[in-house]
């Protein structure tokens, strides 16, 4: 992954990057669900 002229290499290469994206997606959905439940409770 590149940010400007800086290269960021995730642990485990491509597979590690994919796992981090999946993990972030799951965490974001869980946090979103909890926040919505707190708002509309």
N, C-alpha and C positions, 0 to 999 in steps of 0.2 A: 504494500500500500504506500502511496506517495503523498506527502503533504508539502507542496511547494517543491523545494530542492532537497527535502529530507526524505530518506527512505526508511520506512518502518517495517521490520520483518517480524511477523508474529511467531510465537512458539509453535513448532510443529509444521512450519511452512504453510502450504495452501490448505491442508486439512485442518490445521490448528486455527487458521483464519475463519474457515467455514464453521467450525465448532464454536468459536467466540461469537460469531454473528448469530448463530442459532441460540446460544445461551443468552445473549443480550436481548434477543427478540422475546424469548420466554420470560425473562425477568421483567422486561418492559410491559408485557401484557399482564403479568401478575400484579405489578405495582399499579398499573392503570385500573385494573379491576378493583383492587382494594380502595384506591382513591375514589372511584365512582360509588362504591358501596358506602363509604364514609360520607360522601356528599349527599346522597339521596336516601340516607337511612332515616 
